[in-house]
Amino acid sequence: MSTRKGLIAAALLLLATTGSAFADTDRGLNLGHLASPGEISPWDIDVSPDGTGLPPGSGTPAQGLIVYTQKCVVCHGVNGAGGTFRTPLAGGQGTLGVPGKRPVKTIGSFWPYATSVFAYIRRAMPYDSPKSLSSDELYAVTAYLLQLNGLIGQNDVMNAQTLPKVLMPNRNGFKPWTRGD
Amino acid sequence: MSEDRSELHEAAPVAGNGLLGRQAFVRGATALATLGYVLRQPAGAEPLPIQPWMTQPNGPVLPYDRPSRFESNVVRGAGDRQPGSPIGVGNIKTPLHLLTGTITPAGLHHARFHSGIPDIDPDKHELLIHGMVKRPLVFTVEALSRYPMESHIYFHECGGNSEIMYADEPSQGGVQGIHGQVSCSEWTGVRLAILMEEAGVDPKATWILAEGADASAMTRSVPMDKVMKDALIALYQNGERVMPSVGYPMRLLLPGFEGNMQVKWLRRIKALPGPTESRDETSKYTETYPDGISTQFNLYIEAKSVITRPAPELKMPGPGLYELSGLAWSGYGKVNKVEVSADGGKSWTEAHLEGPGSLLAMTRFRLPWRWDGGPALLQSRATDNTGNVQPTRAQMLAKRGPWANYHANCITTWSVAPSGDVTHVYA
């Protein structure tokens, strides 16, 4: 489209919309379209602490170690110790609230919900190809990280039922901010 | 004229180390106009030169203008990146010391990013509103552009801005490096409440999730009362489309709240019965106190100010009259007082505040200062219209401890040495 045609089209659109927009405000413009469940599904990737949003599938720490070795260890290091990206994923338990000592914040020492770990990996990891892991891979690598932190056993299976029940050590370590803090 | 000049040069200071009263600003423009200037001796002065650009037409006219080539130092920068972290993770900061007024040029707005800057085609970008609503809806950018819009001037500050103020040693990163994750713009867009009403929100939905279209799908939870009160889907920044690093083609604006919650590249809003406890509201953006307990949902930016001139980046050329100037803001409302000290907080005087100042926008403050060439410790302290007073660093640490990381709003001290060098000190 030429610039001139584009300008004319834009001007006509503006005229058309300013004519109707304000007349319709009271009952809403309703310029969105109704979204079907099938449309929403690929974007609906969040997970709540009670497990709402977790997909079908499952994984174990052993399976997770394979995924971790293939896709995570380059940045996060062996045993989640922190590699290229120097944030450790494991350890640090017992370092919160120790006088004079900087807390070491990891999944095991700091994260209050296991579901948040799953949801974060699901949306943002691996860094160079986020949203590429299957549900089974997500459960598996989450299971591996939880096991690495001593929060589940070697043979525990993580799925939509078991993951929300994992007790995180710092679950009660948060309080809502109030003015004056 | 000479009387006016002598008045300023000889005026009695109203606070220690040469601070002159803000009333100097209203005594007359002529007095101000002579700040720091000395007439050239008529004898021996060269005639004013005829420069090349005065005698020939020149220069192309650009379709989109840009700053003079002599302003090439006015750029974002001083970003920090965790060593070894991927290229797309980091921030880039506003050169506060090189700007004045209150509006940040769009291209100089600070940016924090977690997976680079997405290159979004606006014709393919969509906003989904779903969850606990009667009618889940999808809006195109074109559709949103047809809704009635509002413009507001709001500051925007990263919750991690000035984090280095918690460090044991004062950072020498300058005002840009220490405080450059704050900016202020005129934002234009559609009230989110209008769209939520069209979707029909279940009264039991007390939070929303907001999610970005960037590769990391930045996700934060926001209380529904804020959503319905003044949340804006911003499509424009200072009159033009929102810049790519600031959220093009649309971003969430939550006036007065910490920047990270104001999700950029916004693609999804989900009404929920509670927060999803996302990574960036649990593992990050929480403040851990000495007892090990962390505060969560640290929503509001508290009263804060900083002197932007002088600053460590700007060496003082020599003793004489100067204008101290800086920025002040508060997420609770507006700044109604900024006090300035030149002696490390022993004595204070009120600075002149420019303009009436609108709610949740930046305020520019100014104060004349006669520097005698001796050591000086410059500080500013903001008070907002709700009585929230900017704390000293010692007060902030006493309350939150050294590992809170976020929302550092304490007073900054610039130390001016007789050499004219300005450094950051703790005082």
Interface residues (C-beta under 8 A of the other chain):
Chain A: T17 A21 F22 T25 G28 L29 N30 L31 G32 H33 L34 A35 E39 I40 W43 D44 I45 D46 V47 S48 P49 G53 C75 T84 F85 R86 T87 L96 G97 V98 P99 R102 P103 K105 I107 F110 W111 P112 Y113 T115 S116 V117 A119 Y120 R123 A124 Y127 D128 P130 K131 G173 F174 K175 P176 W177 T178 R179 D181
Chain B: Q82 P83 G84 S85 P86 H114 S115 L128 I129 H130 R135 P136 L137 V138 F139 A143 L144 R146 Y147 P148 I194 L195 E197 E198 A199 L209 E211 A215 S216 A217 T219 R267 R268 K270 L272 G274 T276 E277 S278 R279 T282 S283 T286 E287 T288 P290 D291 G292 I293 S294 T295 Q296 F297 N298 L299 Y300 K399 R400 P402 W403
